[in-house]
Amino acid sequence: MPSAIGPTATALNADRRSRELAELGDGAPIDLLVIGGGITGVGVALDAASRGLRTVLVERRDLAFGTSRWSSKLAHGGLRYLASGNVGIARESAVERGILMTRTAPHLIRALPQLVPLLPSVGRFEKTLVRTGFLAGDVLRATARTPASVLPRSRRIGASEAIGLAPAVRRDGLRGGLLAYDGQLIDDARLVVAIARTAAGHGAKILTRVAAHGVTGDSVRLRDELTGEELTVRARSVVNAAGVWAGQVDPDIALKPSRGTHLVLSAERLGNPTAALTVPIPGETNRFVFALPAQLGRVYLGLTDEAAPGEIPDVPVATDSEIDFLLSTVNTALGADLTRADVLATYAGLRPLLDTGDGATADLSRNHAVLTSGTGVISVVGGKLTTYRKMAQDAVDAAVRAGGIGAGSCVTTNLSVVGAGPAPSGLPASLVARYGGESATVALAGALDPVADGIDVTRAELAFAVTHEGALDADDLLDRRTRIGLVPGDRERALPAAQEAFG
């Protein structure tokens, strides 16, 4: 059901942040305090606030600062997990994908065609394996009750249709392709911000640039990273949703992060594809490299799965070997090879996988876990973006039990986030794709001219991010509210407009 909460109630900005921090200093009661402003943390905040709990979320940097902005921007249906025999997480992924696409955020997710080209390198066994997998994906979609009108059924297509969907595909020996559909987010960080604002509309305090120290099951020392001021607050329950930094909040947590790297390419270089070119990794039976069409005229090429031991960096960096691996794999399916010169930028994220012992990170379970430490802190770890809502539900259930808190049942299976209503007409298509039913409100925030030539982000979007989406500096605008900052040249051209947005 569409959210009935207006833009004023959901507005996040510097003034609201200051006011709510002052209320905490005055002893405002807290039922549930959430640490971490990624997809899981904001999901926990929305679940708790929509049950009527007095909820506070603190994030030491910005919303979607960590892993939640570095994903493939896919709402996966769990097909890979089915191939590895994990039927439970496969079905959970398909169910949660359906909830996202039909109820939570239908304006932010579209059905993305995924094309496996049938080239000479794809033999009869490989073709049968992929086709069987796609048919199993159809079954998953049907059992999750996601309509075919939302996610079409898989099918075999001819060579001309395959070329139309992915013009850069190799033509020699092309026998057509196998086509399936999955969900694609316009942007992962946009989803995080929309959920955070919806939680704020239900009364949650969403506080960025606020670090948590000395965490126990019922108290936390907070530090305002902008002023240096500190205060200690008490809560009936505390949830650690800090992702790959969860072990810094609770030392009892043992994670084995893995790095997933993407390359950023010009969509024009690949013929402006409308489908994700899906290339089997040689020697693997259920792993692929994807060339994913994205906003701002880009294609994201990924994904790797490499162990990332050691200290957790603020911003992970792609390695040379990962870049070479992605290029060499995708080139097996292209008519003209991509080179390093075609790479506009790279990005990498760390998966917060539970350390379950030996084995490659690609083989570790993507199941999530809700754990209780000796101090009473509830930690939610593991999992993936698509299943964030179920992770949040499980975490809040555990926190309610641990804190003896009276709360209603979870309602997020039918709760839409801001922007999920009908989209207005007459506005730039790119703006509508990012804001849905809120597009007209965004358009009133400022001018609709682009922030720079060739970048289809308007000045109104930057202004709205400052007044309604909690952006506190130009980095927030360029790197998370928009994805302009992914490409250094784009960042440089858009920086003046980002700085002016705070004038």
C-alpha positions in Angstrom: 0.0 0.0 0.0 1.4 3.5 -0.8 2.7 5.5 2.1 0.3 8.2 3.2 3.1 10.1 5.0 3.9 13.5 3.5 7.3 14.9 2.5 7.4 17.2 5.5 7.2 14.4 8.0 9.8 12.4 6.1 12.2 15.3 5.6 15.8 14.7 6.8 18.0 17.8 7.1 20.5 19.5 9.3 17.9 21.4 11.3 16.0 18.2 12.1 19.3 16.4 13.0 20.2 19.2 15.5 16.8 19.2 17.1 16.6 15.5 17.5 20.1 15.3 19.0 19.1 18.0 21.5 16.0 15.9 22.4 18.3 12.9 23.1 20.5 15.2 25.3 17.3 16.1 27.2 16.7 12.4 28.0 14.1 11.4 25.3 13.2 7.8 25.9 14.4 5.1 23.5 12.9 1.7 22.9 15.3 0.6 20.2 18.7 2.1 19.2 20.1 1.0 15.8 23.8 1.3 14.9 24.5 1.5 11.2 22.8 3.5 8.3 23.1 0.9 5.5 20.3 -1.1 4.0 19.9 -3.4 7.1 20.1 -0.6 9.6 17.4 1.6 7.9 15.3 -1.6 7.5 15.5 -2.2 11.2 14.6 1.4 11.9 11.6 1.3 9.7 10.4 -2.1 11.0 10.7 -0.9 14.6 9.2 2.6 14.1 6.2 1.2 12.1 5.5 -1.1 15.1 5.2 2.0 17.3 8.6 1.7 19.0 10.6 4.9 19.9 13.5 4.3 17.5 16.8 6.0 17.1 19.3 5.2 14.3 22.9 6.5 14.4 25.4 6.3 11.6 29.0 7.7 12.1 29.2 8.7 8.4 26.4 9.0 5.9 23.4 6.8 4.9 24.6 4.1 2.5 28.2 5.0 3.1 29.4 1.4 3.2 28.5 -1.8 1.3 25.0 -0.6 0.5 26.2 1.7 -2.2 28.7 -0.7 -3.8 26.3 -3.5 -4.9 25.3 -4.6 -8.5 22.0 -2.7 -7.9 20.1 -6.0 -8.4 17.2 -7.5 -6.4 18.3 -11.1 -6.9 15.8 -13.9 -7.1 18.2 -16.4 -5.5 18.8 -18.5 -8.6 22.5 -19.0 -7.8 21.6 -20.3 -4.3 19.2 -22.8 -5.8 22.0 -24.0 -8.0 24.2 -24.6 -5.0 21.4 -26.5 -3.2 20.4 -23.8 -0.7 16.7 -23.9 -1.4 15.7 -21.9 1.7 17.7 -18.8 0.9 16.7 -19.1 -2.8 13.1 -19.0 -2.0 13.5 -16.3 0.6 15.3 -14.1 -1.9 12.5 -14.7 -4.5 9.8 -13.8 -2.0 11.7 -10.6 -0.8 12.3 -9.6 -4.4 8.6 -9.8 -5.1 7.8 -7.7 -2.1 10.3 -5.1 -3.2 9.0 -5.0 -6.7 5.3 -5.0 -6.0 4.8 -3.3 -2.6 7.9 -1.7 -1.0 9.5 0.2 -3.8 8.0 -0.6 -7.2 9.1 2.9 -8.5 12.8 2.2 -7.8 13.0 -1.3 -9.4 12.4 -2.6 -12.9 12.5 -6.0 -14.6 15.9 -6.4 -16.1 16.4 -8.8 -19.0 19.5 -10.9 -18.6 20.9 -12.4 -21.8 23.2 -15.4 -22.0 24.4 -15.4 -25.6 24.7 -18.8 -27.3 28.2 -18.6 -28.7 30.5 -21.5 -29.8 32.0 -21.4 -26.3 28.6 -22.4 -24.8 28.3 -26.1 -25.5 25.2 -28.3 -25.3 25.9 -29.1 -21.6 26.4 -25.5 -20.6 23.3 -24.5 -22.6 21.2 -27.1 -20.9 22.5 -26.1 -17.5 21.6 -22.5 -18.0 18.2 -23.2 -19.5 17.4 -25.6 -16.6 18.5 -22.8 -14.2 16.3 -20.2 -15.9 13.3 -22.6 -15.7 14.0 -23.1 -12.0 14.0 -19.4 -11.7 10.5 -19.3 -13.3 9.4 -21.7 -10.7 10.9 -19.6 -7.9 9.1 -16.5 -9.2 5.8 -18.4 -9.4 6.1 -19.9 -5.9 6.9 -16.4 -4.6 3.7 -15.2 -6.3 5.4 -12.5 -8.3 3.2 -11.9 -11.4 4.7 -12.6 -14.8 3.5 -9.0 -15.6 6.2 -7.8 -13.2 8.9 -10.4 -14.0 8.4 -12.1 -17.4 9.1 -15.8 -18.0 12.4 -16.9 -19.4 12.7 -17.9 -23.1 15.0 -18.7 -26.0 15.5 -15.8 -28.5 17.0 -15.6 -31.9 20.3 -13.9 -32.9 18.7 -10.7 -34.2 16.9 -10.1 -30.9 20.0 -10.9 -28.9 21.9 -8.3 -30.9 19.1 -5.8 -30.4 19.3 -6.2 -26.6 23.1 -6.3 -26.4 24.6 -4.7 -29.6 28.2 -5.3 -28.6 27.8 -9.1 -28.4 30.1 -11.2 -30.6 28.3 -12.0 -33.9 30.5 -14.9 -35.2 28.8 -18.2 -34.4 26.0 -16.5 -32.4 23.0 -18.9 -32.3 20.7 -16.7 -30.4 20.4 -16.5 -26.6 18.7 -17.5 -23.4 16.8 -14.7 -21.7 15.6 -14.4 -18.1 14.5 -11.5 -15.9 15.6 -10.3 -12.5 15.0 -7.1 -10.6 17.2 -4.0 -11.0 17.3 -1.0 -8.7 17.7 2.4 -10.2 20.3 2.8 -7.4 20.9 1.0 -4.1 21.7 4.2 -2.2 18.4 5.7 -3.3 16.6 2.7 -1.7 18.4 3.2 1.5 17.5 6.9 1.7 13.9 6.2 0.8 13.6 3.6 3.6 15.3 6.0 6.1 12.9 8.8 5.3 10.0 6.5 5.6 11.2 5.4 9.0 11.5 9.1 9.9 8.0 9.6 8.8 7.0 7.0 11.4 8.8 8.9 14.1 12.3 7.4 14.0 15.3 9.7 14.7 17.8 9.2 11.8 21.1 10.7 12.9 24.1 10.7 10.5 27.6 11.8 11.5 26.9 10.3 15.0 29.3 7.6 16.2 28.5 4.9 18.8 31.1 3.9 21.4 30.9 1.8 24.6 28.0 -0.2 23.3 26.1 -2.5 25.6 22.7 -4.0 25.4 21.0 -1.0 27.0 23.4 2.0 26.7 25.6 3.7 24.1 27.9 6.7 24.3 27.2 8.9 21.2 29.6 11.4 19.7 28.5 14.1 17.3 31.2 13.9 14.6 30.5 17.5 13.5 30.8 19.2 16.9 32.7 16.7 19.0 30.0 16.7 21.7 29.3 13.5 23.5 26.3 12.1 25.4 25.3 8.7 26.9 21.9 7.4 26.1 20.0 4.4 27.5 17.7 2.2 25.4 15.6 -0.8 26.1 17.4 -2.7 23.3 20.4 -2.1 21.0 20.8 -3.5 17.5 24.2 -3.6 15.8 23.6 -3.3 12.0 27.1 -2.0 11.2 27.7 -4.4 8.3 31.4 -5.1 7.8 32.2 -3.0 10.8 29.9 -5.1 13.1 32.9 -6.6 14.8 34.1 -3.1 15.9 30.8 -2.6 17.7 30.7 -6.1 19.2 34.0 -7.9 19.4 32.2 -11.2 19.7 31.3 -11.0 16.0 33.6 -12.9 13.6 33.3 -11.9 10.0 35.1 -13.0 6.8 34.5 -10.2 4.4 34.7 -10.7 0.6 35.3 -8.0 -1.9 33.0 -7.6 -4.9 34.4 -5.3 -7.7 32.7 -3.6 -10.6 34.1 -1.6 -13.5 32.3 1.5 -14.8 32.0 1.8 -18.6 30.3 4.0 -21.0 27.0 2.5 -22.2 27.8 4.0 -25.7 30.9 1.9 -25.9 28.7 -1.2 -25.6 26.1 0.1 -28.0 23.7 1.3 -25.2 22.4 -2.2 -24.2 19.0 -2.7 -22.7 19.8 -6.1 -21.3 22.4 -7.4 -18.9 25.0 -9.3 -21.0 25.5 -12.4 -18.8 28.8 -14.3 -19.5 29.6 -17.6 -17.9 32.9 -17.7 -16.1 35.1 -20.3 -17.7 35.5 -23.4 -15.5 32.6 -22.4 -13.2 29.1 -24.0 -13.3 26.9 -21.3 -11.7 28.9 -18.1 -11.7 28.7 -15.3 -14.3 30.1 -11.8 -15.1 27.4 -9.3 -15.8 27.5 -6.1 -17.9 24.6 -4.2 -16.4 23.0 -1.1 -18.1 22.7 1.6 -15.5 21.6 5.2 -15.0 23.7 8.2 -16.2 24.7 6.5 -19.4 26.8 3.9 -17.7 27.3 0.1 -17.7 28.5 -1.6 -14.5 30.7 -4.7 -15.2 31.0 -7.2 -12.3 31.3 -9.1 -10.1 34.2 -10.6 -8.3 34.3 -12.5 -5.1 37.7 -12.3 -3.4 38.7 -12.7 0.3 39.4 -9.3 1.9 41.3 -10.0 5.2 42.8 -7.4 7.4 41.6 -3.9 8.4 38.3 -2.7 7.0 38.9 0.3 4.7 36.4 3.1 4.5 36.3 2.8 0.7 37.5 -0.6 -0.7 39.6 -0.5 -3.9 39.6 -2.8 -6.9 42.8 -4.7 -7.5 44.6 -5.0 -10.9 43.9 -8.8 -11.0 40.1 -8.2 -10.5 40.0 -5.6 -13.3 41.9 -7.9 -15.7 39.6 -10.9 -14.7 36.4 -8.9 -15.5 37.7 -7.6 -18.8 39.0 -10.9 -20.0 35.8 -12.7 -19.1 33.4 -10.3 -20.7 35.6 -10.1 -23.8 34.8 -13.8 -24.6 31.3 -12.6 -25.5 32.1 -9.3 -27.2 32.7 -8.5 -30.9 35.4 -6.0 -30.0 37.5 -6.3 -26.9 37.3 -3.9 -24.0 40.6 -2.6 -22.7 41.8 -0.7 -19.6 41.3 2.5 -21.6 37.5 1.8 -21.7 37.3 1.7 -17.9 36.0 5.1 -16.6 36.2 4.1 -13.0 36.0 1.2 -10.6 34.2 0.5 -7.3 34.4 -2.3 -4.8 32.3 -3.3 -1.8 32.8 -5.7 1.1 30.2 -8.4 1.9 29.8 -8.9 5.7 29.9 -12.7 5.6 29.9 -14.8 8.7 33.2 -16.6 9.3 32.2 -20.2 9.4 35.7 -21.7 9.0 37.8 -22.6 5.9 36.7 -22.3 2.3 36.6 -19.7 -0.4 34.4 -16.7 0.3 32.4 -17.5 -2.8 31.3 -20.7 -1.1 30.3 -19.1 2.3 26.6 -18.9 3.1 24.7 -15.8 2.2 22.3 -16.6 5.0 21.9 -13.9 7.7 22.2 -14.4 11.4 20.8 -12.6 14.4 23.2 -13.0 17.4 23.1 -11.9 21.0 26.4 -10.9 22.7 27.3 -11.4 26.3 26.6 -7.7 26.9 23.1 -8.1 25.4 23.7 -6.3 22.1 21.6 -7.8 19.2 23.7 -8.1 16.0 22.3 -8.8 12.6 25.0 -9.9 10.1 25.4 -11.7 6.8 22.6 -11.7 4.3 22.3 -9.5 1.2 20.5 -6.4 0.0 17.5 -8.3 -1.4 16.6 -9.9 1.9 17.2 -6.8 4.1 13.5 -6.6 5.1 13.4 -10.1 6.5 16.8 -9.5 8.3 15.3 -6.4 9.8 12.1 -8.2 10.9 14.1 -11.0 12.6 16.4 -8.5 14.3 13.5 -6.4 15.7 11.7 -9.6 16.9 14.9 -10.6 18.8 15.3 -7.1 20.2 11.7 -6.9 21.4 12.1 -10.2 23.2 15.4 -9.3 24.7 14.2 -5.9 26.0 10.8 -7.1 27.1 9.3 -4.4 24.9 5.6 -4.4 24.0 5.3 -4.1 20.2 2.9 -4.9 17.4 3.6 -7.4 14.7 5.8 -6.6 11.7 3.9 -4.7 9.0 6.7 -4.1 6.4 5.5 -6.8 4.0 2.8 -4.3 3.0 4.5 -1.0 3.7 5.5 1.2 0.8 8.4 3.7 1.0 8.2 7.3 0.0 7.8 7.8 -3.7 5.9 4.6 -4.3 2.7 6.3 -5.5 1.8 7.2 -9.1 4.4 9.2 -11.0 3.4 12.6 -12.5 3.9 13.4 -16.2 5.7 16.2 -17.9 8.9 15.9 -15.9 12.4 14.6 -17.0 12.3 10.8 -17.3 15.5 10.4 -15.3 14.0 12.4 -12.4 10.9 10.3 -12.4 12.9 7.1 -12.5 14.7 8.2 -9.3 11.8 9.7 -7.3 8.6 8.1 -8.6 5.5 9.6 -7.0 7.6 12.3 -5.3 8.9 13.7 -8.6 6.7 16.8 -8.6 7.8 17.7 -5.0 11.4 17.3 -6.0 10.8 19.5 -9.1 9.6 22.3 -6.8 12.9 22.3 -4.9 14.9 24.0 -7.6 15.7 24.4 -11.2 15.3 21.5 -13.6 18.4 22.4 -15.6 21.2 19.7 -15.4 24.0 20.1 -12.9 26.5 19.9 -15.8 26.4 19.3 -19.5 25.8 15.6 -20.3 24.7 14.7 -16.7 21.0 14.1 -16.4 20.8 15.1 -12.7 19.0 18.4 -12.1 19.8 21.1 -9.6 16.4 20.5 -8.1 17.5 17.0 -7.1 20.5 18.4 -5.2 18.4 21.0 -3.4 15.9 18.3 -2.4 18.7 16.1 -1.1 19.7 18.9 1.2 16.2 19.8 2.5 14.7 16.3 2.5 17.3 13.5 2.2 19.8 14.4 5.0 22.7 15.4 2.7 25.2 17.4 4.8 28.0 18.1 2.3 28.9 17.9 -1.3 30.3 14.3 -1.0 26.9 13.2 0.3 25.3 14.7 -2.9 27.8 13.4 -5.4 28.6 10.0 -4.0 25.4 8.8 -2.4 22.3 10.9 -3.2 23.4 10.7 -6.9 26.1 8.5 -8.4 27.8 11.4 -10.3 31.0 10.9 -8.2 31.7 7.5 -9.5 33.5 9.0 -12.5 36.2 11.5 -11.5 35.6 13.8 -14.5 31.9 13.9 -13.8 32.5 14.7 -10.2 34.8 17.7 -11.1 32.2 19.1 -13.5 29.3 18.7 -11.0 31.1 19.9 -7.9 30.2 23.6 -8.3 26.5 22.8 -8.4 26.8 20.5 -5.4 28.6 23.3 -3.4 25.9 25.8 -4.5 23.2 23.5 -3.2 24.3 24.4 0.3 24.3 28.2 -0.4 
